[in-house]
Amino acid sequence: MPSHRCLPTLLLPLVLLGHPTAHAEPPAVGPDMNAYYHGADHDRWREIFESDGREVYDRRFEILEALKIRPGMRIADVGAGSGLYTMLFAEAVGPSGRVFAVDISESFVTAIAARAAEAGLGNVLTVLSGQKSTELPPASVDLVFTSDTYHHFEYPRAMLDSIRAALVPGGILAIIDFRREPGVSNRWILGHVRAGREEVIGEVEQAGFKLSDEPIKLRGNYFLLFRKVDA
């Protein structure tokens, strides 16, 4: 299965990319938050990620339909995990499309490559990302999709800049993440998730995107679509 690695993209200054005035990087998540994904057991995590009762698994076909994927599209599944959505995207875009499975875990991207090969999906490329970069080429994708991943960004502004650079003009960023609502969310969510829905919207819009839609109302998650704002 092909694996795509590229040198970190040298981003242009914010003003040249059409960003608003640069803001300070939000506080990083705990430096050890993602440590358990390095060398992770893919099969164990696949059982967790693809289990009945997990909202993004139970409603995966509704989510897929809401994204309005067309044959030939180029999609990046950032924080691809077990490859659940990578496989769905690869089937939806067809042989003329391309899906980048992006993750910080080498064991995850290796397993996704094997899973795609077994399924005969030759349009999947795996990308081992960093904490500050997706490692995707500039203007290489029409859609960037993240599912329960945004709160794992150790450097959210740097990752948003990298995502923005990877998107074509007018490209779409889809974010699904946990609702963090004091007094409503459980203790695990409050301790694990850095920012709530409104704060995430503010961060993403400061990075050069505009909220365009919330196509599905989820229970424990929110599902937001942002459009890249061009210069």
N, C-alpha and C positions, 0 to 999 in steps of 0.2 A: 504494500500500500504506500502511495507516495507520502512523503513527509515534507512539509514546507518550513524552512528556516530562513529568515532573512535578517540582515543586520538591523539593529535598532534604527528607526527612522529619525533623521535629523529634522525636527520640526522647525518651521519658520517662526519668526517672532509673532507674538499674538496679534499685533496690529495688522500684519501682513495676511494672516489667516482669517481676518475678519472677526476676531474675538473682541468682546468688550474688554475694558481695562482689566488687567490681571488682578486677581484676588489672592489672598493668602491661602495656602493649601489647608483644607480642613484637617483637624487632628486625625492622625493615622489610627487605624484600629490597632489592637494589641499586637506587638511584633511577632508573637507566637500563635496568633489566631489561625494561620493557615499551615502551621508546621505539620499537622497530622495528615495533610494531603500529600506531602512529599514521601514517595515510596509507599503510597496507600494501596491497600488491597482493592483492586477495581471490582472484583466480584462481590465483595462484602458491601461496598458502597452502592453497587448497582441494585442490590436487594433493598437498600434503604431508599435510594432515590426513585426507584421504579416500583413502589409499593402502593397498594390500595389504601386510600385515606390521606395520601399526600396530594394536596390540591393541584399542584402543577402536573402531577401524573394523571389524576382522575379526569382533569379537564383539558388534557393535552390536545384533543382534536378540536375543541372549541377555540383554544388559543391559536392553533395552527390556522384555522379558518379565518380568524380575526386579523391575522397578519397579511392576508390576501397575497400569498406567495404565487408567483407566476413561473412557468417554465423559463429557464435561461437566467434566472436571477442568481446573484452572488451574495451569499449570506455568511456571516461570521457568528458562530455560536460561542460566545465568550464566557468561559466558565463552563465548558461543555460537560464536565463531570463524567457520568457513565456513557454519554453519547445518545441519550434518549431523543433529544430534539435534533441532534445532528442527523440521525437516521431518518427522522420524519422530514426534515428539510431536504435531505438528499433525494428522497423519493419525489418530493413535491417539485423541485426545480428541474428534475430530469437530467439526462445526459448532457444537455447543452448548458446546464448551470454548474455552479461550484459552491461547495460548503467548506468553510474553514472551521475545524474543531479546535478551539483555542483553550488552553488550560495551563496552569502553573505546575501541574503534576505530570511528570514524565510517564509514570505508570498509567495514568488515565489516557493520555494521548496515544500511548503504545497500544493499549487495549482497544481504544476506539478505532484505530487503524485496522486492527485485526478483525473487529466486529464489522466494519464496513466492507473489508475484503471478503469475508464470509458471506455477506449479503449481496455481493456482486455490485457494490456501489463504488464505481471508479471515480466519482466526482467529489470525493471527500479528501481533503488535505488536512493533515494535523499540524498544529503550531504550538510549540512550547513557549509560552509567554513569560514575561517577567512581572515584577510587582509594579513597575511603572510604565510598561509598554505591552501592547498586544502583540508586537512584532509582525504586524500586518503591513503590507506595502501601501503606499499612499493611493487613495482613490481606487481601492481594489474591491470594495463591496457596496451593495445597494442597501443592505440591512444588517445591523448589528443587533443580536438578540442576547439578552442576559436573563437568566432565571435563578432567583435566590442567590445572586452573585454580587450585586452591587455592594452589599454590606461587607463583603470580603475584600473589597479594594483597599489595600493598605495606604495607597496614595490616590484617592479618588480624582483629584484634579489632573494629575499626570495621566491617569488611565483615560479620563474623558478626553484629554487633548489627543491622546493616541487614537482613540476611537474616532474622533472627529476627523483626524487626518486620513484614516483608513476609508471613510465614507466618501462616496461620490457627492457632487453638489446636490443638495436636496435629499440626501440619504436619510434613512430612518434608524433611530435607536429605540429599541423596545426594552423596557425594564419591567421585570416582575420581581417583586421583593416583599418581604414580610411587613405587614402593618405593625408599626411601633406606636402604641397609644397608651401612655401612662393611665393607670386606672382601668384599662381594658385588656391590654396584652398581658400574657403570663410572664413570670419572672425570668424565664429563659430568654424570651424575646427581648425584654428590657435590658438584660445583661449582655446579650449577644449581638444585637443590632444597634449600630451607632446612631443612625438617623431615621426619622420618620418620613412619611410621604411628602409633606410640605417642604421639609428641609432638603430632601433629595431633589424635588422639582427646582428649588432655588439653586442648588449646586449645579445641576445639569444646564439650566438656562444661563447661568453665569459663564459656563464653558462654551457657549456658542450654539445652543440648541433652543428650540421653542416647543413647548408642549402642544401637541396637535390633537390628541385623542386619548380617551380611556375606554377602549372598545368593549371590555367585559368587566363587570363588577364581580370581583372575587371575594371570598370570605376572609381568610386569614392573610391574603396577599393583596397587593394592588398591581394593576397592569397599565402601564403608561407608554404612550408612543410620542417620541420627540422627533422633530425634523431639524436637520442641520441647517443653520442659518448661514447663507452664503455672504461673502463680502460684497 
